[in-house]
Amino acid sequence: MDLEMKYENGIGIILVKGELDASTAPEFTRFFKDHSRENTMNYVADLQELAYSSSAGIRIFLGLARELRQNQGDLRIGGVQSQVDKIFKLSKFDKIVRIFPTVNEALNSYKTV
């Protein structure tokens, strides 16, 4: 798994490439803690290049969303590939975290809040 963090208009964008599962979940958690900004509470996970997510990956995103919401922030997801989208829908993850077809739509959703 490869991870990148960038910031656009005060929103953190986490680019996730490869596979997110039990073996890579701790790396994601470490990466987020090391690269997040203290004053940034809204994030978008860019999953355009995420090929696979197990239930461990879903738990990582749920935990991150919960943590951000406790601090008046949120997590949105954009650009999910069809295989990962199926897993999210089967687990009802899409009922908990807002998922958008594109990263830009996810970013723009913060403007309408």
Backbone as CSV, one residue per row, in Angstrom:
resi,resn,N_x,N_y,N_z,CA_x,CA_y,CA_z,C_x,C_y,C_z
1,MET,0.845,-1.169,0.000,0.000,0.000,0.000,0.895,1.239,0.000
2,ASP,0.495,2.218,-0.799,1.173,3.510,-0.832,0.199,4.573,-0.355
3,LEU,0.702,5.527,0.414,-0.125,6.592,0.978,0.514,7.942,0.713
4,GLU,-0.326,8.924,0.420,0.131,10.302,0.271,-0.881,11.203,0.956
5,MET,-0.406,12.328,1.478,-1.291,13.314,2.103,-1.020,14.656,1.456
6,LYS,-2.097,15.333,1.095,-1.975,16.706,0.618,-3.141,17.495,1.196
7,TYR,-3.055,18.804,1.065,-4.081,19.685,1.631,-4.568,20.644,0.565
8,GLU,-5.879,20.830,0.526,-6.491,21.730,-0.447,-7.604,22.500,0.248
9,ASN,-7.466,23.813,0.300,-8.474,24.675,0.942,-8.807,24.230,2.366
10,GLY,-7.777,23.847,3.110,-7.961,23.471,4.503,-8.504,22.073,4.728
11,ILE,-8.613,21.281,3.672,-9.114,19.907,3.775,-7.969,18.949,3.458
12,GLY,-7.795,17.950,4.310,-6.763,16.950,4.064,-7.257,15.908,3.077
13,ILE,-6.399,15.535,2.150,-6.732,14.500,1.170,-5.735,13.368,1.342
14,ILE,-6.256,12.197,1.669,-5.427,11.016,1.877,-5.562,10.130,0.643
15,LEU,-4.498,10.008,-0.129,-4.499,9.154,-1.311,-4.049,7.761,-0.887
16,VAL,-4.907,6.781,-1.149,-4.615,5.401,-0.755,-4.498,4.554,-2.021
17,LYS,-3.352,3.900,-2.197,-3.105,3.068,-3.379,-2.816,1.640,-2.937
18,GLY,-3.338,0.689,-3.676,-3.036,-0.715,-3.397,-4.133,-1.403,-2.635
19,GLU,-3.765,-2.066,-1.543,-4.711,-2.851,-0.749,-4.669,-2.421,0.704
20,LEU,-5.852,-2.350,1.309,-5.972,-2.009,2.726,-6.615,-3.196,3.432
21,ASP,-5.809,-3.874,4.243,-6.289,-5.058,4.949,-5.640,-5.124,6.329
22,ALA,-5.772,-6.235,6.985,-5.254,-6.359,8.350,-3.747,-6.123,8.427
23,SER,-3.026,-6.489,7.386,-1.571,-6.323,7.433,-1.144,-4.883,7.141
24,THR,-1.952,-4.118,6.414,-1.575,-2.741,6.079,-2.316,-1.695,6.918
25,ALA,-3.340,-2.086,7.647,-4.118,-1.138,8.461,-3.254,-0.376,9.474
26,PRO,-2.344,-1.048,10.190,-1.499,-0.298,11.135,-0.648,0.769,10.446
27,GLU,-0.189,0.492,9.231,0.597,1.464,8.466,-0.257,2.701,8.156
28,PHE,-1.523,2.487,7.783,-2.424,3.606,7.512,-2.591,4.466,8.762
29,THR,-2.820,3.815,9.893,-3.023,4.541,11.152,-1.789,5.381,11.496
30,ARG,-0.615,4.781,11.390,0.639,5.495,11.653,0.810,6.670,10.700
31,PHE,0.550,6.423,9.433,0.698,7.465,8.421,-0.215,8.648,8.736
32,PHE,-1.464,8.368,9.069,-2.401,9.460,9.357,-1.934,10.265,10.562
33,LYS,-1.506,9.587,11.605,-1.046,10.300,12.806,0.191,11.145,12.511
34,ASP,1.069,10.644,11.656,2.304,11.356,11.332,2.098,12.518,10.365
35,HIS,1.074,12.460,9.514,0.922,13.438,8.447,-0.299,14.349,8.567
36,SER,-1.139,14.103,9.537,-2.310,14.971,9.686,-1.904,16.257,10.392
37,ARG,-2.662,17.303,10.126,-2.404,18.602,10.753,-3.365,18.784,11.914
38,GLU,-2.846,19.312,13.003,-3.635,19.461,14.222,-4.886,20.307,14.006
39,ASN,-4.801,21.329,13.179,-5.944,22.216,12.991,-6.851,21.813,11.826
40,THR,-6.580,20.694,11.173,-7.425,20.211,10.082,-8.325,19.103,10.610
41,MET,-9.636,19.307,10.488,-10.593,18.329,11.002,-11.391,17.645,9.905
42,ASN,-11.323,18.145,8.679,-12.064,17.545,7.570,-11.091,16.890,6.599
43,TYR,-11.403,15.648,6.250,-10.544,14.883,5.361,-11.374,14.179,4.298
44,VAL,-10.732,13.942,3.150,-11.294,13.129,2.079,-10.308,11.999,1.822
45,ALA,-10.815,10.781,1.799,-9.991,9.642,1.409,-10.174,9.442,-0.092
46,ASP,-9.096,9.611,-0.840,-9.093,9.417,-2.287,-8.790,7.945,-2.547
47,LEU,-9.821,7.204,-2.945,-9.668,5.756,-3.112,-9.671,5.330,-4.578
48,GLN,-9.326,6.251,-5.467,-9.314,5.924,-6.897,-8.361,4.786,-7.225
49,GLU,-7.305,4.652,-6.416,-6.300,3.624,-6.688,-6.261,2.544,-5.614
50,LEU,-7.317,2.478,-4.804,-7.420,1.398,-3.822,-8.075,0.209,-4.510
51,ALA,-7.333,-0.864,-4.673,-7.812,-2.037,-5.396,-8.632,-2.974,-4.516
52,TYR,-8.364,-2.951,-3.196,-9.032,-3.898,-2.300,-9.065,-3.339,-0.888
53,SER,-10.181,-3.573,-0.207,-10.279,-3.258,1.226,-10.975,-4.409,1.927
54,SER,-10.368,-4.900,2.975,-10.997,-5.931,3.796,-11.812,-5.244,4.885
55,SER,-12.396,-6.024,5.760,-13.142,-5.448,6.881,-12.217,-4.642,7.785
56,ALA,-10.933,-4.981,7.821,-9.977,-4.200,8.614,-9.846,-2.789,8.046
57,GLY,-9.883,-2.665,6.738,-9.838,-1.351,6.108,-11.075,-0.533,6.443
58,ILE,-12.218,-1.180,6.428,-13.467,-0.500,6.788,-13.390,-0.016,8.229
59,ARG,-12.867,-0.848,9.120,-12.732,-0.442,10.529,-11.819,0.770,10.685
60,ILE,-10.755,0.823,9.891,-9.847,1.974,9.940,-10.606,3.251,9.571
61,PHE,-11.360,3.206,8.488,-12.115,4.390,8.066,-13.206,4.748,9.076
62,LEU,-13.860,3.743,9.650,-14.880,4.020,10.668,-14.265,4.690,11.894
63,GLY,-13.136,4.182,12.334,-12.457,4.773,13.492,-12.007,6.192,13.218
64,LEU,-11.490,6.427,12.021,-11.051,7.768,11.655,-12.243,8.719,11.600
65,ALA,-13.351,8.285,11.001,-14.549,9.126,10.930,-15.057,9.454,12.334
66,ARG,-15.079,8.468,13.204,-15.537,8.682,14.586,-14.651,9.695,15.307
67,GLU,-13.345,9.533,15.159,-12.399,10.448,15.805,-12.565,11.881,15.292
68,LEU,-12.694,12.031,13.975,-12.858,13.362,13.399,-14.180,13.992,13.830
69,ARG,-15.237,13.209,13.863,-16.546,13.737,14.262,-16.569,14.161,15.726
70,GLN,-15.816,13.491,16.556,-15.734,13.895,17.965,-15.072,15.260,18.110
71,ASN,-14.322,15.659,17.087,-13.642,16.952,17.081,-14.275,17.922,16.080
72,GLN,-15.561,17.733,15.816,-16.343,18.573,14.909,-15.839,18.548,13.467
73,GLY,-15.222,17.465,13.066,-14.774,17.291,11.688,-15.524,16.143,11.039
74,ASP,-15.012,15.687,9.902,-15.649,14.559,9.223,-14.680,13.940,8.229
75,LEU,-15.060,12.751,7.769,-14.345,12.034,6.731,-15.328,11.785,5.599
76,ARG,-14.914,12.102,4.391,-15.694,11.791,3.190,-14.790,10.937,2.307
77,ILE,-15.411,10.158,1.447,-14.653,9.262,0.580,-15.019,9.559,-0.863
78,GLY,-14.020,9.565,-1.725,-14.268,9.825,-3.141,-13.497,8.896,-4.047
79,GLY,-14.076,8.643,-5.223,-13.385,7.888,-6.260,-13.233,6.404,-5.993
80,VAL,-14.231,5.796,-5.393,-14.131,4.379,-5.029,-14.296,3.494,-6.270
81,GLN,-13.397,2.538,-6.433,-13.512,1.562,-7.521,-14.655,0.594,-7.235
82,SER,-15.183,-0.015,-8.268,-16.383,-0.848,-8.131,-16.209,-2.017,-7.161
83,GLN,-15.044,-2.666,-7.160,-14.835,-3.801,-6.247,-14.906,-3.352,-4.789
84,VAL,-14.281,-2.246,-4.477,-14.274,-1.723,-3.111,-15.659,-1.190,-2.762
85,ASP,-16.314,-0.555,-3.726,-17.661,-0.029,-3.511,-18.634,-1.153,-3.130
86,LYS,-18.499,-2.301,-3.753,-19.360,-3.443,-3.418,-19.178,-3.851,-1.957
87,ILE,-17.935,-3.879,-1.506,-17.647,-4.245,-0.117,-18.245,-3.205,0.828
88,PHE,-18.096,-1.930,0.486,-18.654,-0.860,1.318,-20.178,-0.972,1.411
89,LYS,-20.820,-1.259,0.297,-22.285,-1.347,0.294,-22.780,-2.587,1.031
90,LEU,-22.100,-3.708,0.858,-22.490,-4.934,1.562,-22.399,-4.771,3.071
91,SER,-21.410,-4.031,3.514,-21.207,-3.834,4.951,-22.019,-2.654,5.500
92,LYS,-22.741,-1.954,4.603,-23.534,-0.765,4.973,-22.648,0.399,5.400
93,PHE,-21.377,0.339,5.048,-20.433,1.404,5.356,-20.886,2.725,4.740
94,ASP,-21.518,2.639,3.563,-21.974,3.843,2.873,-23.125,4.541,3.588
95,LYS,-23.691,3.900,4.591,-24.744,4.528,5.402,-24.141,5.337,6.554
96,ILE,-22.858,5.111,6.824,-22.181,5.758,7.955,-21.268,6.891,7.487
97,VAL,-20.554,6.648,6.405,-19.616,7.628,5.855,-20.095,7.999,4.457
98,ARG,-20.103,9.295,4.171,-20.558,9.753,2.854,-19.525,9.415,1.792
99,ILE,-20.006,8.755,0.730,-19.154,8.328,-0.368,-19.613,9.039,-1.636
100,PHE,-18.650,9.587,-2.377,-18.934,10.351,-3.583,-18.239,9.698,-4.781
101,PRO,-18.832,9.849,-5.979,-18.224,9.246,-7.170,-16.819,9.760,-7.466
102,THR,-16.566,11.032,-7.139,-15.248,11.606,-7.424,-14.699,12.302,-6.177
103,VAL,-13.414,12.501,-6.186,-12.752,13.216,-5.094,-13.220,14.669,-5.077
104,ASN,-13.366,15.280,-6.258,-13.822,16.674,-6.310,-15.207,16.840,-5.698
105,GLU,-16.099,15.897,-5.948,-17.431,15.974,-5.346,-17.348,15.849,-3.823
106,ALA,-16.470,14.986,-3.360,-16.271,14.837,-1.914,-15.731,16.133,-1.315
107,LEU,-14.759,16.737,-1.975,-14.206,18.012,-1.507,-15.268,19.104,-1.521
108,ASN,-16.019,19.190,-2.607,-17.050,20.231,-2.723,-18.191,20.050,-1.730
109,SER,-18.391,18.842,-1.238,-19.475,18.604,-0.281,-19.241,19.357,1.019
110,TYR,-17.997,19.664,1.334,-17.701,20.443,2.540,-18.141,21.900,2.381
111,LYS,-18.218,22.381,1.159,-18.621,23.763,0.913,-20.108,23.972,1.156
112,THR,-20.891,22.906,1.091,-22.344,23.028,1.244,-22.802,22.801,2.673
113,VAL,-21.849,22.617,3.584,-22.199,22.369,4.982,-22.495,23.670,5.676
